[in-house]
Amino acid sequence: MTPINTSRMHVMAFIYLALADIDDDATENEMSLAVTKLQEWNVDDQAAVMSIIKESFEWYMYARDENRIGSEIENNIHVFENFDLDYRKAMLGNMIAIMKDDGKIDPRESKFFEVIADCLDVDLG
């Protein structure tokens, strides 16, 4: 169920959705913030962004139902290989905002964040 032309934005949306949902308590605010953060990446074509978010949400729900979230990220994280370091850091900054949005940071969120930071080759030290 991976989107046919999987882009960085698809994978980013998938990761943001997984993060919002990882504590089994995806609040409407967290999901809304994830969408807002994604829209900031491409302010010129909001219709395209919303289409990507919809495709990514369907992909995420399928992966969640099939217990394949980790493998889907692992199979697609390569799209960020040539992504500028500042953009990778901005992506992680968005993830921090999503984690903090509900007022508590679950240990599963922290671990997921650390794994993604490592996959993006961003030193958190």
Residue, then its C-alpha position, 0 to 999 in steps of 0.5 A: m500500500t506504499p504510494i506509487n511515487t513515494s516522495r520525501m513528503h510521503v515518508m515525512a508524513f508517515i513518520y509524523l503520523a507514526l509519532a503522533d500515534i505511537d503512544d496509542d493516544a493520537t490527539e486531534n491536536e497532534m494530528s492537526l499539528a503534524v498536518t500543519k508542519l507538513q504544509e510548511w514544507n510546501v506552501d506553494d502547492q497546498a493541494a498537492v500537500m493535502s493529496i500527499i497527506k491523504e495518501s500517507f495517512e492511508w499508507y500509515m493506517y494500512a501499515r499499522d493494521e499489518n504491523r509493518i510501521g517499522s519495516e515501512i520506514e526502514n524500506n523508505i528512509h533512503v529518500f532522505e539520503n541527500f536531504d540537506l542537514d538543516y532540513r533533516k534538523a528541521m524535520l526533527g524539530n517538527m517531531i519534537a513539537i508533535m511530541k510536546d503537543d499533548g503535554k507529555i512525552d511518552p518514552r516510546e515517542s523518545k525512542f522513536f525520535e532517537v531512531i529516526a534521528d539516527c537514521l537521518d544521521v543527525d547527532l543529538g549529542 
